[in-house]
Amino acid sequence: MALVEGFYATSLLKAFLLNALALAIVAVGAIELRQLLSDEKSNAYLFFNSFLDGETLSEIQKGFIVFASSFVFSIITYIAMYLLFGYGGGLLSAKAALSPQFRKLSPLKRLVTSVIHK
């Protein structure tokens, strides 16, 4: 069961709204991180610069950092959307996802079960 009942992606409008919400969260995270990396005195810049060689971060390094971080942001966002709204559950096509026993599980147990059985 999702935490927010009744707002499943059962229509195009709801699906578009939920996807737009997920996309906006990821985009804001990426943009904010890129802005933090532009300031050489920010904690984010200092954190990533401590792992990479050189005195300053190059534009390519910043781009890679933002890309990798956006991927992590999106995984976290989609897991949160799944737990809150049940969003993305319709993308499952494995036989286990179609079984009645799997459908009775909570979203968190479904997520853990689908990862463990891979």
C-alpha angles and dihedrals in degrees: 000000000000119000091235105053122204098024100095119142092260096136134038092251094053092044092050092047093050092046091047089052092052092046093048092052092051093044093051091049092051095046093047092049091049090052091049090052090054090064109073091201097054120110091238092055092047092047095053094038090058089062098046130066120250138051095269136022114257121224089252091053091048090049092051092047091051092046094050092043091049089054090053091045090053094049091050092045094050092047089051091047090050093050094044103038106010085246116170096020090115090063091071114102103164118121091243090059091057096053119104091232091058093049091055092059122097116255092256093051090047090053094048092044094050092049094046095049095054 
